[in-house]
Amino acid sequence: MAGYNRKYGNNDFKKDKVKNKSFADNSVTEEENSGLVIGRNAVRELLKSGRAIDKILVKKGDHEGSVTVLVAEAIERGIPIVEVEKAKLDSMSGFAPHQGIIAMAAEKEYCSVEDILEIARERGEQPLIVISDGITDPYNLGALIRCAEGVGAHGLIIPKRRASGLTPLVSKASAGAIEHLAVAKVVNIAATIELLKKNNVWIYAAEAGGKSYYDTDFSGGCAIVFGSEGNGVSKIVMDNSDFITSIPMYGHVNSFNVSTAAAVILSEAARQHRTGK
């Protein structure tokens, strides 16, 4: 699994080997063919079905015929459209006729942020929510889902754009945990944070230079943000967070994979939720 290059400690940031790509390239890193819906008719039926769609890939250039209609419908529904080269579509489809369009369907249905808050209420517990701020590696997202479910978090929030969705690779990396965790997909993480605050949820950004996680009070309703592989927690999300929490580093290794960092911080938050201290 790729290393997580944003440090959750008190050291400087270090660049890893993950290449920051353009939005178009960054959005289609999953190379697995399962979960793909290929061709105009198939995508049309997928849109009719109402099934969750992570994104739709279309050939760069002028859109032809029914592709224009499908793109317009997807945009109206808020589904991200990613323009890619024909060679990319050829490769993803296994060189089957794709007619310039491929949809990436989600492995499970997304819920709403309100649904996640309701899960906490039904359990009679303070909300414990995980926010993925732009994690693009499907293996990292899958491992994060496993961590979140394992500590009893009520749900995970992911952004609609510039991040991995619930692809087959994410499902595989979660080792089945994806089936037991509510996942909401939102247009704007910063706006979602404001919604959580209105519901008495404190926001914690897991980043370098903050208060040690074992000295941080997680006992109330909380949402913990873990940032992207390349840039960590985004500035706008940092600015809207209530606290910054960090993992002190004492050895020669001064950075953690995001799922490792999540396991450490979320375990402490879960402990406090259950003990009240």
Backbone as CSV, one residue per row, in Angstrom:
resi,resn,N_x,N_y,N_z,CA_x,CA_y,CA_z,C_x,C_y,C_z
1,MET,0.845,-1.201,0.000,0.000,0.000,0.000,0.873,1.241,0.000
2,ALA,0.470,2.226,-0.759,1.269,3.447,-0.874,1.375,4.165,0.458
3,GLY,2.526,4.742,0.739,2.715,5.482,1.973,1.907,6.755,1.979
4,TYR,1.518,7.183,3.159,0.750,8.415,3.295,1.726,9.511,3.615
5,ASN,1.888,10.466,2.716,3.026,11.363,2.812,2.789,12.605,3.639
6,ARG,1.601,12.778,4.175,1.352,13.938,5.022,1.521,13.491,6.464
7,LYS,2.412,14.071,7.222,2.742,13.557,8.535,1.667,13.885,9.555
8,TYR,1.343,12.889,10.384,0.469,13.110,11.528,1.341,13.230,12.773
9,GLY,2.366,14.057,12.705,3.247,14.263,13.836,3.718,15.696,13.876
10,ASN,4.826,15.910,14.528,5.300,17.269,14.721,6.507,17.575,13.834
11,ASN,6.568,16.966,12.658,7.678,17.164,11.742,7.218,17.840,10.466
12,ASP,8.187,18.188,9.615,7.859,18.809,8.342,7.211,17.799,7.425
13,PHE,6.531,18.284,6.412,5.891,17.416,5.444,6.951,16.832,4.512
14,LYS,6.703,15.617,4.034,7.627,14.967,3.111,6.864,14.493,1.887
15,LYS,7.385,14.736,0.716,6.758,14.286,-0.515,7.054,12.817,-0.734
16,ASP,6.026,12.050,-1.143,6.254,10.662,-1.482,6.288,10.525,-2.994
17,LYS,6.168,9.304,-3.474,6.280,9.051,-4.900,4.956,9.154,-5.625
18,VAL,3.899,9.521,-4.905,2.605,9.671,-5.565,2.632,10.925,-6.413
19,LYS,2.334,10.805,-7.660,2.356,11.947,-8.578,1.017,12.653,-8.544
20,ASN,1.045,13.947,-8.301,-0.187,14.717,-8.353,-0.587,14.895,-9.803
21,LYS,-1.770,14.417,-10.143,-2.219,14.447,-11.530,-3.296,15.503,-11.717
22,SER,-3.646,15.719,-12.955,-4.741,16.619,-13.254,-6.038,16.000,-12.783
23,PHE,-7.092,16.807,-12.719,-8.384,16.300,-12.258,-8.840,15.125,-13.101
24,ALA,-8.700,15.250,-14.397,-9.168,14.176,-15.275,-8.432,12.879,-14.997
25,ASP,-7.102,12.932,-14.920,-6.331,11.718,-14.681,-6.532,11.208,-13.268
26,ASN,-6.561,12.133,-12.307,-6.662,11.795,-10.897,-7.958,11.074,-10.592
27,SER,-8.963,11.270,-11.416,-10.281,10.744,-11.126,-10.490,9.338,-11.677
28,VAL,-9.514,8.800,-12.386,-9.717,7.500,-13.016,-8.543,6.577,-12.736
29,THR,-8.075,6.582,-11.486,-6.923,5.762,-11.143,-7.273,4.295,-10.966
30,GLU,-8.547,3.947,-10.746,-8.903,2.556,-10.542,-8.890,1.829,-11.881
31,GLU,-8.028,0.803,-11.986,-7.852,0.121,-13.258,-8.683,-1.152,-13.359
32,GLU,-9.392,-1.509,-12.307,-10.143,-2.748,-12.323,-11.383,-2.589,-13.207
33,ASN,-11.687,-3.596,-14.017,-12.798,-3.491,-14.961,-14.153,-3.694,-14.315
34,SER,-14.211,-4.449,-13.192,-15.511,-4.664,-12.561,-16.041,-3.347,-12.026
35,GLY,-17.356,-3.195,-12.054,-17.972,-1.946,-11.621,-18.121,-0.943,-12.740
36,LEU,-17.644,-1.276,-13.945,-17.757,-0.375,-15.079,-18.999,-0.704,-15.900
37,VAL,-19.669,0.348,-16.360,-20.821,0.195,-17.261,-20.424,0.865,-18.563
38,ILE,-20.371,0.087,-19.645,-19.718,0.513,-20.878,-20.721,0.697,-22.014
39,GLY,-20.639,1.838,-22.685,-21.463,2.081,-23.856,-22.692,2.925,-23.565
40,ARG,-23.225,3.560,-24.622,-24.307,4.532,-24.453,-25.592,3.905,-23.905
41,ASN,-26.008,2.802,-24.471,-27.255,2.187,-24.013,-27.151,1.717,-22.566
42,ALA,-26.020,1.115,-22.229,-25.829,0.616,-20.865,-25.814,1.767,-19.857
43,VAL,-25.141,2.862,-20.215,-25.091,4.011,-19.313,-26.476,4.646,-19.186
44,ARG,-27.215,4.693,-20.295,-28.574,5.227,-20.250,-29.444,4.432,-19.267
45,GLU,-29.348,3.109,-19.325,-30.142,2.275,-18.428,-29.679,2.411,-16.982
46,LEU,-28.376,2.590,-16.798,-27.854,2.801,-15.450,-28.420,4.083,-14.856
47,LEU,-28.466,5.142,-15.662,-29.031,6.404,-15.185,-30.505,6.244,-14.838
48,LYS,-31.226,5.464,-15.643,-32.650,5.230,-15.371,-32.864,4.465,-14.073
49,SER,-31.916,3.577,-13.764,-32.096,2.690,-12.603,-32.027,3.430,-11.272
50,GLY,-31.383,4.596,-11.270,-31.239,5.344,-10.027,-30.097,4.861,-9.155
51,ARG,-29.340,3.860,-9.627,-28.211,3.340,-8.865,-27.137,4.411,-8.708
52,ALA,-26.427,4.363,-7.585,-25.376,5.352,-7.339,-24.279,5.243,-8.385
53,ILE,-23.829,6.382,-8.901,-22.773,6.442,-9.907,-21.675,7.366,-9.387
54,ASP,-20.452,6.854,-9.348,-19.339,7.667,-8.855,-18.938,8.746,-9.846
55,LYS,-18.826,8.371,-11.122,-18.446,9.329,-12.147,-18.700,8.719,-13.509
56,ILE,-18.769,9.577,-14.515,-18.912,9.118,-15.897,-17.743,9.662,-16.701
57,LEU,-17.081,8.773,-17.422,-15.936,9.127,-18.247,-16.390,9.250,-19.686
58,VAL,-16.015,10.345,-20.352,-16.357,10.546,-21.756,-15.108,10.924,-22.535
59,LYS,-15.109,10.598,-23.814,-13.971,10.896,-24.672,-13.796,12.404,-24.823
60,LYS,-12.568,12.855,-24.760,-12.276,14.270,-24.938,-12.696,14.735,-26.328
61,GLY,-13.109,15.989,-26.392,-13.504,16.559,-27.673,-14.999,16.765,-27.738
62,ASP,-15.498,17.003,-28.932,-16.933,17.221,-29.110,-17.697,15.939,-28.824
63,HIS,-18.734,16.047,-27.998,-19.566,14.889,-27.686,-20.560,14.664,-28.818
64,GLU,-20.742,13.406,-29.158,-21.567,13.087,-30.307,-22.897,12.478,-29.893
65,GLY,-23.956,12.861,-30.605,-25.261,12.216,-30.483,-25.757,12.085,-29.062
66,SER,-26.132,10.857,-28.701,-26.765,10.610,-27.406,-25.819,10.826,-26.237
67,VAL,-24.512,10.853,-26.487,-23.579,11.120,-25.395,-23.858,12.497,-24.797
68,THR,-24.186,13.462,-25.641,-24.498,14.809,-25.152,-25.689,14.782,-24.211
69,VAL,-26.706,14.006,-24.565,-27.903,13.894,-23.722,-27.556,13.233,-22.396
70,LEU,-26.765,12.177,-22.445,-26.388,11.463,-21.227,-25.549,12.344,-20.304
71,VAL,-24.634,13.100,-20.898,-23.808,14.010,-20.109,-24.673,15.072,-19.444
72,ALA,-25.614,15.621,-20.173,-26.500,16.648,-19.611,-27.307,16.091,-18.444
73,GLU,-27.819,14.866,-18.594,-28.593,14.252,-17.511,-27.724,14.004,-16.292
74,ALA,-26.498,13.552,-16.532,-25.593,13.300,-15.417,-25.257,14.588,-14.670
75,ILE,-24.998,15.647,-15.422,-24.695,16.936,-14.796,-25.877,17.416,-13.963
76,GLU,-27.075,17.235,-14.485,-28.278,17.650,-13.750,-28.409,16.892,-12.434
77,ARG,-27.950,15.654,-12.425,-28.017,14.842,-11.211,-26.796,15.009,-10.320
78,GLY,-25.867,15.847,-10.724,-24.685,16.104,-9.914,-23.633,15.023,-9.997
79,ILE,-23.653,14.228,-11.052,-22.655,13.167,-11.236,-21.427,13.759,-11.923
80,PRO,-20.246,13.585,-11.370,-19.047,14.150,-12.011,-18.811,13.576,-13.409
81,ILE,-18.470,14.455,-14.344,-18.112,14.059,-15.706,-16.613,14.285,-15.879
82,VAL,-15.904,13.268,-16.327,-14.457,13.355,-16.503,-14.121,13.087,-17.967
83,GLU,-13.471,14.038,-18.616,-13.052,13.845,-19.998,-11.678,13.176,-20.031
84,VAL,-11.557,12.099,-20.802,-10.302,11.368,-20.898,-9.998,11.076,-22.367
85,GLU,-8.783,10.694,-22.649,-8.409,10.323,-24.007,-9.074,8.999,-24.395
86,LYS,-9.294,8.817,-25.682,-9.912,7.589,-26.184,-9.115,6.359,-25.763
87,ALA,-7.790,6.482,-25.708,-6.946,5.349,-25.328,-7.256,4.866,-23.915
88,LYS,-7.622,5.805,-23.035,-7.979,5.426,-21.673,-9.264,4.612,-21.659
89,LEU,-10.265,5.058,-22.417,-11.522,4.324,-22.504,-11.297,2.953,-23.141
90,ASP,-10.447,2.897,-24.155,-10.134,1.621,-24.800,-9.553,0.635,-23.788
91,SER,-8.613,1.127,-23.001,-7.954,0.272,-22.016,-8.927,-0.204,-20.941
92,MET,-9.733,0.710,-20.427,-10.667,0.364,-19.353,-11.728,-0.614,-19.823
93,SER,-12.136,-0.503,-21.073,-13.192,-1.368,-21.601,-12.658,-2.688,-22.134
94,GLY,-11.336,-2.869,-22.056,-10.749,-4.058,-22.647,-10.879,-4.065,-24.168
95,PHE,-10.928,-2.854,-24.746,-11.054,-2.631,-26.180,-12.404,-3.113,-26.743
96,ALA,-13.382,-3.278,-25.852,-14.755,-3.501,-26.318,-15.326,-2.159,-26.768
97,PRO,-16.309,-2.149,-27.679,-16.898,-0.884,-28.134,-17.510,-0.107,-26.966
98,HIS,-17.020,1.092,-26.749,-17.511,1.891,-25.618,-18.279,3.124,-26.068
99,GLN,-18.231,3.453,-27.338,-18.979,4.578,-27.913,-18.677,5.898,-27.217
100,GLY,-17.483,5.990,-26.637,-17.056,7.252,-26.048,-17.566,7.526,-24.654
101,ILE,-18.102,6.512,-23.950,-18.625,6.763,-22.613,-18.558,5.498,-21.752
102,ILE,-18.107,5.668,-20.513,-18.070,4.599,-19.515,-18.486,5.205,-18.176
103,ALA,-19.360,4.511,-17.458,-19.765,4.941,-16.119,-19.105,4.049,-15.076
104,MET,-18.776,4.639,-13.948,-18.222,3.889,-12.824,-19.277,3.857,-11.726
105,ALA,-19.927,2.719,-11.587,-21.012,2.583,-10.615,-20.446,2.258,-9.239
106,ALA,-21.097,2.775,-8.206,-20.648,2.535,-6.836,-20.943,1.099,-6.420
107,GLU,-20.118,0.590,-5.490,-20.296,-0.761,-4.991,-21.496,-0.871,-4.055
108,LYS,-21.907,0.230,-3.453,-23.085,0.228,-2.590,-23.733,1.603,-2.668
109,GLU,-24.953,1.694,-2.199,-25.669,2.964,-2.222,-25.115,3.906,-1.163
110,TYR,-24.997,5.162,-1.522,-24.586,6.170,-0.557,-25.780,6.593,0.283
111,CYS,-25.491,7.075,1.486,-26.538,7.629,2.341,-26.313,9.133,2.442
112,SER,-27.068,9.798,3.284,-26.904,11.232,3.513,-26.198,11.455,4.846
113,VAL,-25.692,12.659,5.041,-25.081,13.014,6.319,-26.120,12.906,7.433
114,GLU,-27.357,13.295,7.141,-28.430,13.180,8.130,-28.651,11.732,8.537
115,ASP,-28.503,10.815,7.586,-28.643,9.388,7.912,-27.586,8.950,8.917
116,ILE,-26.364,9.434,8.739,-25.284,9.082,9.666,-25.583,9.607,11.065
117,LEU,-26.048,10.841,11.145,-26.412,11.407,12.447,-27.554,10.631,13.088
118,GLU,-28.487,10.154,12.265,-29.609,9.376,12.786,-29.138,8.032,13.329
119,ILE,-28.150,7.426,12.702,-27.593,6.165,13.201,-27.063,6.356,14.619
120,ALA,-26.354,7.463,14.856,-25.850,7.756,16.202,-26.994,7.928,17.189
121,ARG,-28.032,8.648,16.769,-29.183,8.858,17.660,-29.862,7.536,17.993
122,GLU,-30.036,6.680,16.993,-30.682,5.391,17.226,-29.893,4.508,18.193
123,ARG,-28.572,4.655,18.170,-27.732,3.878,19.087,-27.641,4.534,20.464
124,GLY,-28.146,5.758,20.573,-28.036,6.479,21.833,-26.611,6.897,22.140
125,GLU,-25.855,7.224,21.089,-24.446,7.557,21.244,-24.135,8.925,20.661
126,GLN,-23.053,9.522,21.155,-22.549,10.745,20.548,-21.996,10.389,19.166
127,PRO,-22.210,11.230,18.154,-21.703,10.914,16.820,-20.179,10.757,16.792
128,LEU,-19.721,9.717,16.123,-18.303,9.533,15.823,-18.228,9.313,14.316
129,ILE,-17.761,10.340,13.604,-17.813,10.364,12.148,-16.410,10.546,11.594
130,VAL,-16.135,9.885,10.484,-14.847,10.020,9.811,-15.067,10.767,8.500
131,ILE,-14.193,11.734,8.218,-14.267,12.489,6.969,-12.996,12.249,6.177
132,SER,-13.160,11.815,4.939,-12.036,11.650,4.014,-11.963,12.891,3.137
133,ASP,-10.908,13.658,3.312,-10.764,14.913,2.572,-9.897,14.696,1.341
134,GLY,-10.445,14.013,0.329,-9.762,13.886,-0.940,-8.790,12.733,-1.057
135,ILE,-9.026,11.614,-0.383,-8.164,10.444,-0.530,-8.431,9.806,-1.893
136,THR,-7.391,9.698,-2.714,-7.563,9.207,-4.078,-7.171,7.741,-4.247
137,ASP,-6.350,7.211,-3.369,-5.915,5.824,-3.466,-7.027,4.908,-2.956
138,PRO,-7.581,4.036,-3.800,-8.689,3.181,-3.351,-8.298,2.245,-2.224
139,TYR,-7.030,1.816,-2.180,-6.591,0.939,-1.095,-6.574,1.694,0.230
140,ASN,-6.136,2.948,0.204,-6.162,3.763,1.421,-7.580,3.999,1.897
141,LEU,-8.493,4.298,0.974,-9.879,4.533,1.366,-10.495,3.254,1.929
142,GLY,-10.223,2.117,1.299,-10.752,0.857,1.804,-10.256,0.547,3.195
143,ALA,-8.961,0.778,3.432,-8.398,0.545,4.756,-8.985,1.511,5.781
144,LEU,-9.235,2.752,5.369,-9.854,3.728,6.267,-11.266,3.287,6.647
145,ILE,-12.006,2.762,5.675,-13.353,2.249,5.956,-13.287,1.121,6.983
146,ARG,-12.307,0.234,6.819,-12.162,-0.870,7.766,-11.865,-0.349,9.169
147,CYS,-10.981,0.644,9.279,-10.672,1.245,10.582,-11.914,1.873,11.207
148,ALA,-12.645,2.649,10.395,-13.827,3.352,10.901,-14.884,2.369,11.399
149,GLU,-15.131,1.330,10.624,-16.132,0.351,11.033,-15.657,-0.419,12.262
150,GLY,-14.365,-0.728,12.296,-13.832,-1.515,13.397,-13.940,-0.837,14.754
151,VAL,-13.868,0.496,14.791,-13.982,1.204,16.070,-15.417,1.614,16.379
152,GLY,-16.342,1.254,15.483,-17.746,1.575,15.738,-18.169,2.960,15.318
153,ALA,-17.446,3.572,14.382,-17.865,4.886,13.880,-19.241,4.772,13.232
154,HIS,-19.970,5.871,13.246,-21.337,5.859,12.722,-21.400,6.064,11.217
155,GLY,-20.309,6.554,10.625,-20.319,6.730,9.182,-19.084,7.436,8.687
156,LEU,-18.938,7.405,7.370,-17.825,8.041,6.681,-18.381,9.025,5.663
157,ILE,-17.713,10.174,5.528,-18.107,11.186,4.555,-16.967,11.358,3.568
158,ILE,-17.285,11.277,2.261,-16.280,11.458,1.223,-16.749,12.541,0.252
159,PRO,-15.818,13.231,-0.402,-16.210,14.253,-1.378,-16.578,13.633,-2.721
160,LYS,-17.397,14.331,-3.464,-17.852,13.833,-4.758,-16.764,13.907,-5.805
161,ARG,-15.898,14.903,-5.713,-14.888,15.117,-6.748,-13.479,14.971,-6.191
162,ARG,-12.547,14.669,-7.109,-11.117,14.588,-6.789,-10.838,13.628,-5.642
163,ALA,-11.515,12.504,-5.639,-11.323,11.510,-4.591,-11.852,10.169,-5.079
164,SER,-11.382,9.113,-4.461,-11.884,7.784,-4.797,-13.306,7.627,-4.282
165,GLY,-14.149,6.966,-5.083,-15.488,6.593,-4.624,-15.483,5.148,-4.164
166,LEU,-16.656,4.570,-4.026,-16.773,3.191,-3.545,-16.640,2.213,-4.706
167,THR,-15.432,2.066,-5.172,-15.131,1.194,-6.301,-14.897,-0.238,-5.826
168,PRO,-14.819,-1.187,-6.765,-14.503,-2.567,-6.368,-13.189,-2.691,-5.604
169,LEU,-12.173,-1.904,-5.971,-10.905,-1.953,-5.250,-11.065,-1.473,-3.819
170,VAL,-11.873,-0.448,-3.610,-12.139,0.043,-2.254,-12.847,-1.035,-1.442
171,SER,-13.842,-1.667,-2.046,-14.572,-2.732,-1.371,-13.636,-3.866,-0.964
172,LYS,-12.759,-4.254,-1.875,-11.812,-5.334,-1.590,-10.866,-4.945,-0.461
173,ALA,-10.345,-3.721,-0.501,-9.395,-3.267,0.520,-10.045,-3.142,1.895
174,SER,-11.361,-2.938,1.928,-12.060,-2.807,3.218,-12.290,-4.157,3.885
175,ALA,-12.024,-5.251,3.165,-12.193,-6.610,3.688,-13.613,-6.847,4.216
176,GLY,-14.595,-6.314,3.496,-15.993,-6.538,3.852,-16.609,-5.471,4.736
177,ALA,-15.773,-4.591,5.305,-16.290,-3.572,6.222,-17.225,-2.595,5.535
178,ILE,-17.061,-2.432,4.221,-17.898,-1.490,3.474,-19.380,-1.832,3.590
179,GLU,-19.691,-3.110,3.815,-21.084,-3.541,3.914,-21.724,-3.127,5.230
180,HIS,-20.920,-2.706,6.188,-21.441,-2.421,7.525,-21.289,-0.962,7.941
181,LEU,-20.793,-0.116,7.045,-20.568,1.286,7.391,-21.343,2.193,6.447
182,ALA,-22.062,3.142,7.024,-22.780,4.133,6.217,-21.778,5.101,5.605
183,VAL,-21.924,5.367,4.307,-21.013,6.272,3.608,-21.829,7.334,2.874
184,ALA,-21.536,8.581,3.168,-22.195,9.705,2.495,-21.216,10.354,1.532
185,LYS,-21.708,10.739,0.381,-20.886,11.422,-0.625,-21.435,12.826,-0.802
186,VAL,-20.598,13.833,-0.588,-21.075,15.218,-0.559,-20.339,16.066,-1.589
187,VAL,-20.984,17.137,-2.004,-20.407,18.045,-2.989,-19.311,18.901,-2.370
188,ASN,-19.498,19.318,-1.126,-18.607,20.288,-0.505,-18.335,19.884,0.942
189,ILE,-17.091,19.512,1.232,-16.734,19.088,2.586,-16.882,20.244,3.583
190,ALA,-16.463,21.450,3.182,-16.537,22.596,4.095,-17.981,22.896,4.488
191,ALA,-18.895,22.848,3.516,-20.314,23.081,3.818,-20.858,21.966,4.706
192,THR,-20.402,20.751,4.493,-20.845,19.631,5.323,-20.369,19.795,6.759
193,ILE,-19.166,20.327,6.926,-18.652,20.596,8.264,-19.558,21.578,8.998
194,GLU,-20.036,22.599,8.291,-20.943,23.556,8.920,-22.245,22.878,9.348
195,LEU,-22.742,21.962,8.539,-23.937,21.201,8.901,-23.689,20.371,10.159
196,LEU,-22.527,19.739,10.230,-22.200,18.934,11.411,-22.101,19.805,12.659
197,LYS,-21.507,20.978,12.518,-21.389,21.879,13.663,-22.759,22.284,14.199
198,LYS,-23.709,22.492,13.283,-25.065,22.840,13.702,-25.739,21.700,14.465
199,ASN,-25.204,20.503,14.280,-25.718,19.335,14.995,-24.817,18.947,16.175
200,ASN,-24.101,19.942,16.701,-23.272,19.788,17.899,-22.157,18.755,17.731
201,VAL,-21.576,18.727,16.538,-20.440,17.845,16.274,-19.183,18.703,16.149
202,TRP,-18.155,18.386,16.940,-16.882,19.090,16.877,-16.041,18.500,15.756
203,ILE,-15.269,19.355,15.083,-14.472,18.928,13.928,-12.990,18.917,14.295
204,TYR,-12.348,17.765,14.079,-10.930,17.588,14.385,-10.177,17.261,13.092
205,ALA,-9.202,18.086,12.741,-8.356,17.802,11.588,-7.127,17.040,12.069
206,ALA,-6.879,15.855,11.509,-5.697,15.070,11.861,-4.542,15.574,11.008
207,GLU,-3.692,16.361,11.606,-2.603,17.018,10.871,-1.414,17.262,11.788
208,ALA,-0.299,17.588,11.196,0.908,17.906,11.953,0.739,19.210,12.721
209,GLY,1.439,19.313,13.854,1.499,20.565,14.594,0.353,20.816,15.537
210,GLY,-0.517,19.815,15.724,-1.650,19.995,16.618,-1.401,19.401,18.001
211,LYS,-2.442,19.329,18.776,-2.374,18.742,20.115,-2.276,17.231,19.997
212,SER,-1.481,16.615,20.863,-1.338,15.164,20.825,-2.695,14.489,20.953
213,TYR,-2.909,13.438,20.197,-4.219,12.787,20.187,-4.600,12.256,21.564
214,TYR,-3.613,11.820,22.367,-3.948,11.273,23.686,-4.234,12.361,24.708
215,ASP,-3.994,13.614,24.355,-4.366,14.741,25.214,-5.583,15.490,24.671
216,THR,-6.190,14.954,23.627,-7.327,15.605,22.980,-8.629,15.019,23.513
217,ASP,-9.593,15.871,23.776,-10.899,15.442,24.277,-11.811,15.118,23.097
218,PHE,-12.047,13.828,22.868,-12.936,13.367,21.808,-14.291,12.896,22.352
219,SER,-14.552,13.142,23.636,-15.678,12.473,24.288,-17.043,12.934,23.791
220,GLY,-17.145,14.136,23.232,-18.421,14.591,22.697,-18.614,14.143,21.256
221,GLY,-19.650,14.660,20.613,-19.849,14.368,19.208,-18.670,14.888,18.408
222,CYS,-18.078,14.045,17.573,-16.894,14.497,16.850,-16.833,13.909,15.448
223,ALA,-16.217,14.665,14.557,-15.902,14.208,13.208,-14.415,14.442,13.011
224,ILE,-13.692,13.389,12.614,-12.247,13.473,12.467,-11.901,13.418,10.983
225,VAL,-11.142,14.416,10.530,-10.821,14.564,9.110,-9.425,14.019,8.826
226,PHE,-9.340,13.135,7.825,-8.057,12.622,7.347,-7.875,13.076,5.904
227,GLY,-6.732,13.685,5.615,-6.535,14.344,4.337,-5.977,13.459,3.249
228,SER,-5.784,14.056,2.085,-5.362,13.345,0.891,-3.896,12.939,0.973
229,GLU,-3.519,11.989,0.097,-2.161,11.486,0.072,-1.154,12.574,-0.299
230,GLY,-1.533,13.461,-1.206,-0.592,14.461,-1.684,-0.529,15.719,-0.856
231,ASN,-1.677,16.165,-0.342,-1.736,17.494,0.272,-2.245,17.515,1.705
232,GLY,-2.612,16.364,2.238,-3.151,16.362,3.588,-4.513,17.014,3.650
233,VAL,-4.889,17.480,4.819,-6.163,18.164,4.989,-6.089,19.518,4.284
234,SER,-7.084,19.813,3.474,-7.063,21.051,2.689,-7.155,22.275,3.595
235,LYS,-6.661,23.393,3.102,-6.630,24.617,3.911,-8.023,25.049,4.333
236,ILE,-8.988,24.974,3.416,-10.339,25.422,3.764,-10.949,24.551,4.853
237,VAL,-10.643,23.264,4.824,-11.147,22.371,5.866,-10.413,22.630,7.177
238,MET,-9.101,22.852,7.087,-8.338,23.191,8.304,-8.902,24.447,8.952
239,ASP,-9.177,25.448,8.126,-9.686,26.713,8.647,-11.051,26.558,9.303
240,ASN,-11.810,25.570,8.866,-13.150,25.362,9.413,-13.198,24.312,10.523
241,SER,-12.049,23.734,10.839,-11.997,22.740,11.918,-11.899,23.432,13.267
242,ASP,-12.403,22.757,14.284,-12.337,23.310,15.642,-10.993,23.023,16.306
243,PHE,-10.408,21.867,15.991,-9.161,21.453,16.618,-8.266,20.764,15.587
244,ILE,-6.956,20.778,15.874,-6.007,19.969,15.120,-5.418,18.947,16.083
245,THR,-5.463,17.682,15.687,-4.917,16.624,16.523,-3.807,15.901,15.783
246,SER,-2.770,15.499,16.523,-1.579,14.916,15.898,-1.107,13.687,16.656
247,ILE,-0.333,12.855,15.973,0.342,11.719,16.595,1.805,12.086,16.763
248,PRO,2.294,12.216,17.985,3.719,12.520,18.167,4.574,11.385,17.605
249,MET,5.685,11.728,16.974,6.578,10.747,16.376,7.896,10.752,17.148
250,TYR,8.340,9.576,17.542,9.536,9.480,18.383,10.686,8.716,17.715
251,GLY,10.431,8.068,16.614,11.465,7.279,15.968,12.026,7.950,14.734
252,HIS,12.758,7.182,13.969,13.327,7.701,12.728,12.262,7.841,11.645
253,VAL,11.265,6.946,11.670,10.155,7.044,10.723,9.250,8.183,11.175
254,ASN,9.027,9.137,10.300,8.292,10.327,10.737,7.008,10.555,9.967
255,SER,6.483,9.489,9.347,5.182,9.628,8.701,4.448,8.304,8.765
256,PHE,3.109,8.366,8.788,2.268,7.183,8.829,1.398,7.102,7.581
257,ASN,1.079,5.893,7.179,0.019,5.690,6.206,-1.287,6.213,6.810
258,VAL,-2.178,6.721,5.963,-3.409,7.326,6.473,-4.234,6.351,7.289
259,SER,-4.304,5.091,6.881,-5.113,4.137,7.642,-4.468,3.807,8.985
260,THR,-3.122,3.823,9.045,-2.434,3.610,10.316,-2.721,4.757,11.267
261,ALA,-2.620,5.981,10.743,-2.938,7.149,11.551,-4.386,7.101,12.022
262,ALA,-5.282,6.701,11.128,-6.704,6.617,11.484,-6.936,5.581,12.575
263,ALA,-6.260,4.438,12.474,-6.439,3.396,13.486,-6.041,3.904,14.866
264,VAL,-4.952,4.652,14.928,-4.478,5.169,16.216,-5.458,6.194,16.781
265,ILE,-5.787,7.197,15.988,-6.629,8.293,16.479,-8.059,7.839,16.732
266,LEU,-8.611,7.054,15.819,-9.998,6.616,15.993,-10.148,5.672,17.175
267,SER,-9.143,4.860,17.455,-9.211,3.969,18.618,-9.301,4.772,19.904
268,GLU,-8.531,5.850,19.979,-8.596,6.707,21.173,-9.945,7.417,21.264
269,ALA,-10.435,7.911,20.134,-11.743,8.578,20.146,-12.848,7.607,20.573
270,ALA,-12.798,6.371,20.068,-13.801,5.368,20.423,-13.714,5.017,21.904
271,ARG,-12.487,4.920,22.415,-12.329,4.624,23.848,-12.978,5.702,24.705
272,GLN,-12.716,6.968,24.338,-13.301,8.060,25.103,-14.817,8.067,25.002
273,HIS,-15.364,7.738,23.851,-16.814,7.700,23.696,-17.433,6.651,24.598
274,ARG,-16.716,5.576,24.833,-17.286,4.494,25.642,-17.028,4.638,27.129
275,THR,-15.963,5.354,27.466,-15.643,5.541,28.891,-16.041,6.920,29.401
276,GLY,-16.259,7.850,28.451,-16.619,9.207,28.840,-15.441,10.032,29.282
277,LYS,-14.231,9.531,29.067,-13.044,10.308,29.471,-11.859,9.935,28.617
